[in-house]
């Protein structure tokens, strides 16, 4: 089965370790997929990767992004990889992480890591973050600053910084190399190219995040001594309002549990979803059997989801279902059949009966939630799921 993500045919190229890979029109499906896969896989086979550079740094590229439960999401990793790929031998890539970061910065291509754990993702402090970014820029004087252009705060932070610093900026960047960036303009009817600006806000999937090298990965103890803007009352954080995950659209859900033909006790499955704070999905077979409503169906003929954690109970993994979860970050499959198609897609496969596993998880999750409190238990549940897949 072809597991490659669909490529936007309008995008002229994607930057990889092999350089700029252009899409050639007229190539047939298998040949095109093999050619594109070769660009990213030949240099990324499992082997010991060497340091990108050991030369004394003469300039800096700064990448800033928020961490989510101790890790960077795909978009942030792509942004970091983009900076690492265009850096020359005398350029140092510095990663500034807002929030706690437990990952391996060297594996992601960073030479230095600055971690600001005081910036919790669940809190809203845009002016504090702006001050911290500006202080880091003042300390390291980077040639360019990179941020993922997303709707969860990084894109807003990049725009705020460019406005305050009177810096040149390019947003929704879909092409990048060492000398230029490009983006669509005029409702995607035109293509604009310019030289590399001070601030680059990178669109998703413009960069292949797999790298043939590693960075130095040095953790830097950097103290931000600026006065918190929040103490001046300019921005007031009203906190997060917890809602029932079942009310959340599947396309927006970050944590999903999904049921297939192997799930017979639907109430127990729904209790598990409620205890974990996860949205509920289902395979087409489960929907056709009347166990779930049609709006819960995930797959080519249902919803396409992009959850950080997706747990599939008793789902064999038809090609249509796999298409619907192709953009999920971590997939956990619970199935009695170790050779089921979903096992090839899953990051972790549990060979067990779906009903027995649901009952065991219900008991364990309920105990953990009671002991630790609702909010902490939910956060730790998803963190443990990601930790098991790290």
C-alpha positions as a Markdown table, in Angstrom:
| # | Residue | x | y | z |
|---|---|---|---|---|
| 1 | Unk | 0.0 | 0.0 | 0.0 |
| 2 | Unk | 1.2 | 3.5 | -0.8 |
| 3 | Unk | 1.7 | 5.3 | 2.5 |
| 4 | Unk | 3.1 | 8.5 | 1.0 |
| 5 | Unk | 1.2 | 11.7 | 1.9 |
| 6 | Unk | -0.6 | 13.3 | -1.0 |
| 7 | Unk | 1.4 | 16.2 | -2.5 |
| 8 | Unk | -0.2 | 19.4 | -3.5 |
| 9 | Unk | 0.3 | 19.3 | -7.3 |
| 10 | Unk | 0.4 | 23.2 | -7.4 |
| 11 | Unk | 3.4 | 23.3 | -5.2 |
| 12 | Unk | 6.6 | 23.5 | -7.4 |
| 13 | Unk | 8.8 | 21.6 | -5.0 |
| 14 | Unk | 9.5 | 20.3 | -1.6 |
| 15 | Unk | 12.9 | 20.7 | 0.0 |
| 16 | Unk | 14.6 | 17.5 | 1.1 |
| 17 | Unk | 18.1 | 16.4 | 2.0 |
| 18 | Unk | 18.7 | 15.7 | -1.6 |
| 19 | Unk | 17.8 | 19.3 | -2.6 |
| 20 | Unk | 14.6 | 20.6 | -4.2 |
| 21 | Unk | 12.4 | 17.8 | -5.4 |
| 22 | Unk | 10.1 | 18.9 | -8.1 |
| 23 | Unk | 6.8 | 17.2 | -9.1 |
| 24 | Unk | 7.0 | 16.1 | -12.8 |
| 25 | Unk | 3.7 | 16.1 | -14.4 |
| 26 | Unk | 2.9 | 13.0 | -16.5 |
| 27 | Unk | 4.6 | 10.5 | -14.2 |
| 28 | Unk | 2.3 | 7.6 | -13.5 |
| 29 | Unk | 1.3 | 6.7 | -9.9 |
| 30 | Unk | 3.8 | 4.0 | -9.0 |
| 31 | Unk | 6.7 | 5.6 | -10.8 |
| 32 | Unk | 6.1 | 9.0 | -9.3 |
| 33 | Unk | 5.7 | 7.5 | -5.8 |
| 34 | Unk | 8.9 | 5.5 | -6.2 |
| 35 | Unk | 10.8 | 8.6 | -7.5 |
| 36 | Unk | 9.6 | 10.8 | -4.7 |
| 37 | Unk | 10.2 | 8.1 | -2.0 |
| 38 | Unk | 13.7 | 7.7 | -3.3 |
| 39 | Unk | 14.5 | 11.3 | -2.6 |
| 40 | Unk | 13.7 | 10.9 | 1.0 |
| 41 | Unk | 14.5 | 7.3 | 1.8 |
| 42 | Unk | 17.9 | 6.6 | 0.2 |
| 43 | Unk | 19.7 | 9.0 | 2.5 |
| 44 | Unk | 17.5 | 8.2 | 5.6 |
| 45 | Unk | 18.1 | 4.5 | 6.0 |
| 46 | Unk | 18.7 | 3.3 | 9.5 |
| 47 | Unk | 22.4 | 4.1 | 10.2 |
| 48 | Unk | 24.5 | 6.2 | 12.4 |
| 49 | Unk | 24.1 | 9.8 | 11.2 |
| 50 | Unk | 27.0 | 12.2 | 11.4 |
| 51 | Unk | 27.0 | 15.8 | 12.7 |
| 52 | Unk | 25.9 | 18.3 | 10.1 |
| 53 | Unk | 28.8 | 20.5 | 10.9 |
| 54 | Unk | 31.6 | 20.8 | 13.5 |
| 55 | Unk | 33.0 | 24.2 | 12.2 |
| 56 | Unk | 33.0 | 27.2 | 14.5 |
| 57 | Unk | 29.7 | 29.1 | 13.9 |
| 58 | Unk | 29.8 | 32.5 | 12.3 |
| 59 | Unk | 26.0 | 33.1 | 12.1 |
| 60 | Unk | 22.8 | 31.8 | 13.6 |
| 61 | Unk | 19.4 | 30.6 | 12.3 |
| 62 | Unk | 16.8 | 30.7 | 15.1 |
| 63 | Unk | 13.7 | 28.4 | 15.0 |
| 64 | Unk | 10.9 | 29.1 | 17.5 |
| 65 | Unk | 8.0 | 26.8 | 18.2 |
| 66 | Unk | 5.7 | 25.7 | 21.0 |
| 67 | Unk | 6.0 | 22.2 | 22.5 |
| 68 | Unk | 3.0 | 19.9 | 22.9 |
| 69 | Unk | 3.2 | 17.5 | 25.8 |
| 70 | Unk | 7.0 | 17.6 | 25.7 |
| 71 | Unk | 7.4 | 17.2 | 21.9 |
| 72 | Unk | 7.3 | 19.2 | 18.7 |
| 73 | Unk | 4.5 | 18.5 | 16.3 |
| 74 | Unk | 5.0 | 17.6 | 12.6 |
| 75 | Unk | 4.8 | 21.3 | 11.4 |
| 76 | Unk | 7.3 | 22.5 | 14.0 |
| 77 | Unk | 9.7 | 19.6 | 13.1 |
| 78 | Unk | 9.4 | 20.5 | 9.4 |
| 79 | Unk | 10.3 | 24.1 | 10.2 |
| 80 | Unk | 13.3 | 23.1 | 12.2 |
| 81 | Unk | 14.4 | 20.8 | 9.4 |
| 82 | Unk | 14.0 | 23.6 | 6.8 |
| 83 | Unk | 16.4 | 25.7 | 8.8 |
| 84 | Unk | 18.9 | 22.9 | 9.2 |
| 85 | Unk | 18.8 | 22.0 | 5.4 |
| 86 | Unk | 19.6 | 25.5 | 4.3 |
| 87 | Unk | 22.3 | 26.1 | 6.9 |
| 88 | Unk | 25.9 | 26.0 | 5.7 |
| 89 | Unk | 28.9 | 24.6 | 7.5 |
| 90 | Unk | 29.4 | 27.8 | 9.5 |
| 91 | Unk | 25.8 | 28.3 | 10.5 |
| 92 | Unk | 24.4 | 27.2 | 13.8 |
| 93 | Unk | 20.7 | 26.3 | 14.2 |
| 94 | Unk | 19.2 | 27.3 | 17.5 |
| 95 | Unk | 15.9 | 26.0 | 18.6 |
| 96 | Unk | 13.8 | 28.0 | 21.0 |
| 97 | Unk | 11.0 | 25.9 | 22.6 |
| 98 | Unk | 8.1 | 27.5 | 24.4 |
| 99 | Unk | 7.1 | 24.9 | 27.0 |
| 100 | Unk | 8.7 | 21.7 | 28.3 |
| 101 | Unk | 10.6 | 19.8 | 25.7 |
| 102 | Unk | 11.7 | 16.2 | 26.4 |
| 103 | Unk | 12.6 | 15.2 | 22.9 |
| 104 | Unk | 16.0 | 14.9 | 21.2 |
| 105 | Unk | 16.9 | 18.2 | 19.7 |
| 106 | Unk | 20.0 | 16.8 | 17.9 |
| 107 | Unk | 17.9 | 14.2 | 16.1 |
| 108 | Unk | 15.7 | 17.0 | 14.8 |
| 109 | Unk | 18.7 | 18.9 | 13.5 |
| 110 | Unk | 19.2 | 21.6 | 16.2 |
| 111 | Unk | 22.7 | 22.6 | 17.3 |
| 112 | Unk | 21.5 | 24.4 | 20.4 |
| 113 | Unk | 18.3 | 24.0 | 22.5 |
| 114 | Unk | 16.7 | 26.8 | 24.6 |
| 115 | Unk | 13.8 | 25.5 | 26.6 |
| 116 | Unk | 11.3 | 27.9 | 28.3 |
| 117 | Unk | 9.1 | 25.5 | 30.4 |
| 118 | Unk | 7.3 | 28.4 | 32.1 |
| 119 | Unk | 5.3 | 28.9 | 28.9 |
| 120 | Unk | 2.6 | 26.2 | 29.3 |
| 121 | Unk | 0.7 | 25.5 | 26.1 |
| 122 | Unk | -2.6 | 25.6 | 28.1 |
| 123 | Unk | -2.0 | 29.3 | 29.1 |
| 124 | Unk | -2.4 | 32.3 | 26.9 |
| 125 | Unk | 0.5 | 34.8 | 27.3 |
| 126 | Unk | 1.3 | 36.3 | 23.8 |
| 127 | Unk | 3.1 | 39.4 | 25.1 |
| 128 | Unk | 5.3 | 37.4 | 27.4 |
| 129 | Unk | 6.2 | 35.1 | 24.5 |
| 130 | Unk | 6.9 | 38.1 | 22.3 |
| 131 | Unk | 9.3 | 39.5 | 24.9 |
| 132 | Unk | 11.0 | 36.2 | 25.3 |
| 133 | Unk | 11.5 | 35.8 | 21.5 |
| 134 | Unk | 12.8 | 39.4 | 21.2 |
| 135 | Unk | 15.2 | 38.8 | 24.1 |
| 136 | Unk | 16.5 | 35.6 | 22.4 |
| 137 | Unk | 17.0 | 37.4 | 19.1 |
| 138 | Unk | 18.9 | 40.1 | 20.9 |
| 139 | Unk | 21.1 | 37.5 | 22.6 |
| 140 | Unk | 21.9 | 35.5 | 19.5 |
| 141 | Unk | 21.5 | 38.0 | 16.6 |
| 142 | Unk | 20.2 | 35.4 | 14.1 |
| 143 | Unk | 20.3 | 36.1 | 10.4 |
| 144 | Unk | 16.8 | 34.7 | 10.1 |
| 145 | Unk | 14.0 | 33.6 | 12.4 |
| 146 | Unk | 11.8 | 30.7 | 11.5 |
| 147 | Unk | 8.3 | 29.7 | 12.9 |
| 148 | Unk | 5.6 | 27.3 | 11.8 |
| 149 | Unk | 2.7 | 29.3 | 10.3 |
| 150 | Unk | -0.1 | 27.7 | 12.2 |
| 151 | Unk | -3.3 | 28.8 | 13.9 |
| 152 | Unk | -2.2 | 27.7 | 17.4 |
| 153 | Unk | 0.0 | 30.7 | 18.3 |
| 154 | Unk | 3.3 | 30.4 | 16.5 |
| 155 | Unk | 2.1 | 32.2 | 13.4 |
| 156 | Unk | 0.6 | 35.0 | 15.5 |
| 157 | Unk | 3.9 | 35.2 | 17.4 |
| 158 | Unk | 5.9 | 35.5 | 14.2 |
| 159 | Unk | 3.7 | 38.3 | 12.9 |
| 160 | Unk | 3.8 | 40.2 | 16.2 |
| 161 | Unk | 7.6 | 40.0 | 16.4 |
| 162 | Unk | 8.0 | 41.2 | 12.8 |
| 163 | Unk | 5.7 | 44.2 | 13.5 |
| 164 | Unk | 7.5 | 45.2 | 16.7 |
| 165 | Unk | 11.0 | 44.7 | 15.3 |
| 166 | Unk | 10.1 | 46.3 | 11.9 |
| 167 | Unk | 11.5 | 43.2 | 10.3 |
| 168 | Unk | 10.8 | 41.8 | 6.8 |
| 169 | Unk | 8.5 | 38.8 | 6.9 |
| 170 | Unk | 7.1 | 36.2 | 4.6 |
| 171 | Unk | 4.0 | 34.2 | 5.6 |
| 172 | Unk | 2.5 | 30.9 | 4.3 |
| 173 | Unk | 5.8 | 30.1 | 2.8 |
| 174 | Unk | 5.5 | 27.0 | 0.6 |
| 175 | Unk | 9.0 | 27.1 | -1.0 |
| 176 | Unk | 12.3 | 27.8 | 0.7 |
| 177 | Unk | 16.0 | 27.4 | 0.0 |
| 178 | Unk | 19.1 | 29.2 | 1.1 |
| 179 | Unk | 18.4 | 32.4 | -1.0 |
| 180 | Unk | 14.7 | 32.7 | -1.5 |
| 181 | Unk | 11.1 | 31.9 | -0.3 |
| 182 | Unk | 7.9 | 31.7 | -2.2 |
| 183 | Unk | 4.2 | 31.8 | -1.4 |
| 184 | Unk | 0.8 | 31.8 | -3.1 |
| 185 | Unk | -1.0 | 35.2 | -3.3 |
| 186 | Unk | -4.2 | 36.6 | -4.7 |
| 187 | Unk | -6.4 | 33.7 | -3.5 |
| 188 | Unk | -3.8 | 31.2 | -4.7 |
| 189 | Unk | -4.0 | 32.5 | -8.3 |
| 190 | Unk | -0.5 | 33.9 | -8.4 |
| 191 | Unk | 2.9 | 32.8 | -7.0 |
| 192 | Unk | 5.3 | 35.4 | -5.4 |
| 193 | Unk | 9.0 | 34.9 | -4.9 |
| 194 | Unk | 11.4 | 37.0 | -2.8 |
| 195 | Unk | 14.8 | 36.9 | -1.1 |
| 196 | Unk | 15.0 | 35.2 | 2.3 |
| 197 | Unk | 13.4 | 37.7 | 4.8 |
| 198 | Unk | 14.2 | 38.3 | 8.4 |
| 199 | Unk | 11.2 | 36.3 | 9.6 |
| 200 | Unk | 10.0 | 33.1 | 7.8 |
| 201 | Unk | 6.6 | 31.6 | 8.6 |
| 202 | Unk | 6.6 | 28.2 | 7.0 |
| 203 | Unk | 3.4 | 26.5 | 5.7 |
| 204 | Unk | 2.9 | 22.8 | 6.5 |
| 205 | Unk | 4.6 | 20.1 | 4.3 |
| 206 | Unk | 7.0 | 22.5 | 2.6 |
| 207 | Unk | 9.9 | 20.5 | 4.0 |
| 208 | Unk | 10.7 | 16.8 | 4.4 |
| 209 | Unk | 11.6 | 16.5 | 8.1 |
| 210 | Unk | 13.8 | 13.4 | 7.8 |
| 211 | Unk | 17.4 | 14.5 | 7.9 |
| 212 | Unk | 20.6 | 12.5 | 7.0 |
| 213 | Unk | 22.5 | 14.3 | 9.7 |
| 214 | Unk | 22.1 | 15.3 | 13.3 |
| 215 | Unk | 22.8 | 18.6 | 15.1 |
| 216 | Unk | 25.0 | 19.1 | 18.2 |
| 217 | Unk | 21.9 | 19.2 | 20.4 |
| 218 | Unk | 23.5 | 21.3 | 23.1 |
| 219 | Unk | 21.1 | 22.3 | 25.9 |
| 220 | Unk | 21.6 | 26.0 | 26.8 |
| 221 | Unk | 20.7 | 27.4 | 30.2 |
| 222 | Unk | 19.2 | 30.7 | 29.2 |
| 223 | Unk | 17.3 | 32.9 | 31.7 |
| 224 | Unk | 14.6 | 35.2 | 30.5 |
| 225 | Unk | 14.7 | 38.2 | 32.8 |
| 226 | Unk | 12.2 | 40.4 | 31.0 |
| 227 | Unk | 9.2 | 41.8 | 32.9 |
| 228 | Unk | 6.2 | 39.6 | 32.2 |
| 229 | Unk | 3.7 | 41.6 | 30.2 |
| 230 | Unk | 0.8 | 39.8 | 31.8 |
| 231 | Unk | 1.6 | 41.5 | 35.2 |
| 232 | Unk | 0.7 | 44.8 | 33.6 |
| 233 | Unk | -2.8 | 43.7 | 32.8 |
| 234 | Unk | -2.6 | 44.1 | 29.1 |
| 235 | Unk | -3.7 | 40.5 | 28.4 |
| 236 | Unk | -5.8 | 38.5 | 30.9 |
| 237 | Unk | -5.9 | 34.7 | 30.5 |
| 238 | Unk | -9.4 | 33.4 | 31.2 |
| 239 | Unk | -8.1 | 29.8 | 31.3 |
| 240 | Unk | -9.4 | 26.8 | 29.3 |
| 241 | Unk | -13.0 | 25.8 | 29.4 |
| 242 | Unk | -13.2 | 22.0 | 29.4 |
| 243 | Unk | -15.9 | 20.6 | 27.1 |
| 244 | Unk | -17.1 | 17.1 | 26.4 |
| 245 | Unk | -14.8 | 15.6 | 23.8 |
| 246 | Unk | -17.9 | 14.0 | 22.2 |
| 247 | Unk | -19.1 | 17.5 | 21.2 |
| 248 | Unk | -15.9 | 18.2 | 19.3 |
| 249 | Unk | -15.8 | 17.6 | 15.5 |
| 250 | Unk | -13.6 | 14.7 | 14.7 |
| 251 | Unk | -11.6 | 16.9 | 12.3 |
| 252 | Unk | -10.5 | 19.0 | 15.2 |
| 253 | Unk | -10.0 | 16.3 | 17.8 |
| 254 | Unk | -6.4 | 15.7 | 19.1 |
| 255 | Unk | -7.2 | 12.4 | 20.8 |
| 256 | Unk | -9.5 | 9.8 | 19.2 |
| 257 | Unk | -10.6 | 6.3 | 20.1 |
| 258 | Unk | -12.2 | 4.4 | 17.3 |
| 259 | Unk | -14.2 | 1.3 | 17.2 |
| 260 | Unk | -14.5 | -1.4 | 14.6 |
| 261 | Unk | -16.3 | -4.7 | 14.1 |
| 262 | Unk | -14.3 | -6.2 | 17.0 |
| 263 | Unk | -16.1 | -3.9 | 19.5 |
| 264 | Unk | -19.4 | -5.4 | 20.8 |
| 265 | Unk | -19.9 | -3.6 | 24.1 |
| 266 | Unk | -20.5 | -0.1 | 22.8 |
| 267 | Unk | -21.4 | 1.4 | 26.3 |
| 268 | Unk | -18.1 | 0.2 | 27.7 |
| 269 | Unk | -16.2 | 1.8 | 24.7 |
| 270 | Unk | -18.1 | 5.1 | 25.2 |
| 271 | Unk | -17.2 | 5.0 | 28.9 |
| 272 | Unk | -13.6 | 4.6 | 28.0 |
| 273 | Unk | -13.7 | 7.6 | 25.7 |
| 274 | Unk | -15.4 | 9.7 | 28.4 |
| 275 | Unk | -12.8 | 8.7 | 31.0 |
| 276 | Unk | -9.9 | 9.4 | 28.6 |
| 277 | Unk | -11.4 | 12.6 | 27.4 |
| 278 | Unk | -11.2 | 11.3 | 23.8 |
| 279 | Unk | -13.5 | 11.9 | 20.8 |
| 280 | Unk | -15.3 | 8.9 | 19.4 |
| 281 | Unk | -14.8 | 7.5 | 15.9 |
| 282 | Unk | -15.8 | 4.3 | 14.1 |
| 283 | Unk | -15.1 | 2.3 | 11.0 |
| 284 | Unk | -17.5 | 2.0 | 8.2 |
| 285 | Unk | -18.4 | -1.6 | 9.2 |
| 286 | Unk | -19.3 | -0.4 | 12.8 |
| 287 | Unk | -21.4 | 2.4 | 11.4 |
| 288 | Unk | -23.2 | 0.2 | 8.8 |
| 289 | Unk | -24.0 | -2.2 | 11.7 |
| 290 | Unk | -25.8 | 0.6 | 13.4 |
| 291 | Unk | -23.5 | 0.8 | 16.4 |
| 292 | Unk | -22.5 | 4.4 | 15.7 |
| 293 | Unk | -24.0 | 7.3 | 13.7 |
| 294 | Unk | -22.7 | 8.2 | 10.3 |
| 295 | Unk | -21.0 | 11.4 | 11.5 |
| 296 | Unk | -18.5 | 9.2 | 13.5 |
| 297 | Unk | -17.3 | 7.3 | 10.4 |
| 298 | Unk | -13.6 | 7.8 | 9.7 |
| 299 | Unk | -12.2 | 7.0 | 6.2 |
| 300 | Unk | -12.3 | 7.9 | 2.6 |
| 301 | Unk | -16.1 | 8.0 | 2.6 |
| 302 | Unk | -16.3 | 9.6 | 6.1 |
| 303 | Unk | -14.0 | 12.0 | 8.1 |
| 304 | Unk | -10.3 | 12.5 | 7.6 |
| 305 | Unk | -8.6 | 13.1 | 11.0 |
| 306 | Unk | -5.3 | 14.5 | 12.1 |
| 307 | Unk | -5.2 | 13.5 | 15.8 |
| 308 | Unk | -2.0 | 13.3 | 17.8 |
| 309 | Unk | -3.1 | 10.0 | 19.2 |
| 310 | Unk | -5.5 | 7.6 | 17.5 |
| 311 | Unk | -6.4 | 4.3 | 19.1 |
| 312 | Unk | -8.2 | 1.8 | 16.9 |
| 313 | Unk | -10.1 | -1.1 | 18.7 |
| 314 | Unk | -11.0 | -4.1 | 16.6 |
| 315 | Unk | -10.4 | -2.3 | 13.3 |
| 316 | Unk | -8.7 | -4.4 | 10.6 |
| 317 | Unk | -7.7 | -1.4 | 8.5 |
| 318 | Unk | -9.4 | -1.3 | 5.1 |
| 319 | Unk | -7.6 | 1.0 | 2.6 |
| 320 | Unk | -10.5 | 3.5 | 2.9 |
| 321 | Unk | -10.0 | 3.7 | 6.7 |
| 322 | Unk | -6.3 | 4.0 | 6.5 |
| 323 | Unk | -6.7 | 6.9 | 4.1 |
| 324 | Unk | -8.8 | 8.7 | 6.7 |
| 325 | Unk | -6.0 | 8.4 | 9.4 |
| 326 | Unk | -3.0 | 9.0 | 7.2 |
| 327 | Unk | -2.2 | 12.3 | 8.9 |
| 328 | Unk | -2.5 | 11.1 | 12.5 |
| 329 | Unk | 0.7 | 11.5 | 14.4 |
| 330 | Unk | 0.6 | 8.3 | 16.5 |
| 331 | Unk | -1.7 | 5.3 | 15.8 |
| 332 | Unk | -2.2 | 2.5 | 18.3 |
| 333 | Unk | -4.0 | -0.6 | 17.1 |
| 334 | Unk | -5.7 | -3.2 | 19.3 |
| 335 | Unk | -6.4 | -6.3 | 17.3 |
| 336 | Unk | -6.2 | -10.1 | 17.6 |
| 337 | Unk | -4.8 | -10.3 | 14.1 |
| 338 | Unk | -1.1 | -9.4 | 14.0 |
| 339 | Unk | -1.2 | -9.4 | 10.2 |
| 340 | Unk | -4.1 | -7.0 | 9.9 |
| 341 | Unk | -3.4 | -4.1 | 7.5 |
| 342 | Unk | -3.7 | -1.5 | 10.3 |
| 343 | Unk | -0.8 | -3.2 | 12.1 |
| 344 | Unk | 1.4 | -2.0 | 9.2 |
| 345 | Unk | 0.2 | 1.6 | 9.7 |
| 346 | Unk | 0.3 | 1.6 | 13.5 |
| 347 | Unk | 3.2 | 2.9 | 15.5 |
| 348 | Unk | 2.2 | 0.4 | 18.2 |
| 349 | Unk | 0.1 | -2.7 | 17.9 |
| 350 | Unk | -1.4 | -4.5 | 20.8 |
| 351 | Unk | -2.3 | -8.2 | 20.0 |
| 352 | Unk | -5.2 | -8.6 | 22.3 |
| 353 | Unk | -9.0 | -8.9 | 22.4 |
| 354 | Unk | -10.6 | -5.4 | 22.0 |
| 355 | Unk | -13.2 | -6.0 | 24.6 |
| 356 | Unk | -10.8 | -7.2 | 27.2 |
| 357 | Unk | -8.5 | -4.3 | 26.5 |
| 358 | Unk | -11.3 | -1.8 | 26.8 |
| 359 | Unk | -12.3 | -3.2 | 30.1 |
| 360 | Unk | -8.8 | -3.1 | 31.5 |
| 361 | Unk | -8.2 | 0.4 | 30.2 |
| 362 | Unk | -11.5 | 1.6 | 31.7 |
| 363 | Unk | -10.4 | 0.3 | 35.1 |
| 364 | Unk | -6.9 | 1.7 | 34.9 |
| 365 | Unk | -7.9 | 5.1 | 33.5 |
| 366 | Unk | -10.7 | 5.6 | 35.9 |
| 367 | Unk | -8.4 | 4.8 | 38.8 |
| 368 | Unk | -5.7 | 7.2 | 37.5 |
| 369 | Unk | -8.3 | 10.0 | 36.9 |
| 370 | Unk | -9.7 | 9.6 | 40.4 |
| 371 | Unk | -6.3 | 9.7 | 42.0 |
| 372 | Unk | -4.8 | 12.6 | 40.1 |
| 373 | Unk | -7.7 | 14.8 | 39.2 |
| 374 | Unk | -9.6 | 15.2 | 35.9 |
| 375 | Unk | -7.3 | 17.7 | 34.1 |
| 376 | Unk | -4.0 | 16.0 | 35.2 |
| 377 | Unk | -5.2 | 12.5 | 34.4 |
| 378 | Unk | -6.3 | 13.6 | 30.9 |
| 379 | Unk | -3.0 | 15.3 | 30.2 |
| 380 | Unk | -1.0 | 12.3 | 31.5 |
| 381 | Unk | -3.1 | 9.8 | 29.5 |
| 382 | Unk | -2.2 | 11.4 | 26.2 |
| 383 | Unk | 1.4 | 12.0 | 27.3 |
| 384 | Unk | 1.8 | 8.3 | 28.3 |
| 385 | Unk | 0.4 | 7.3 | 24.9 |
| 386 | Unk | 2.9 | 9.5 | 23.1 |
| 387 | Unk | 5.7 | 8.4 | 25.4 |
| 388 | Unk | 5.1 | 4.8 | 24.6 |
| 389 | Unk | 5.6 | 5.6 | 20.9 |
| 390 | Unk | 8.6 | 7.9 | 21.2 |
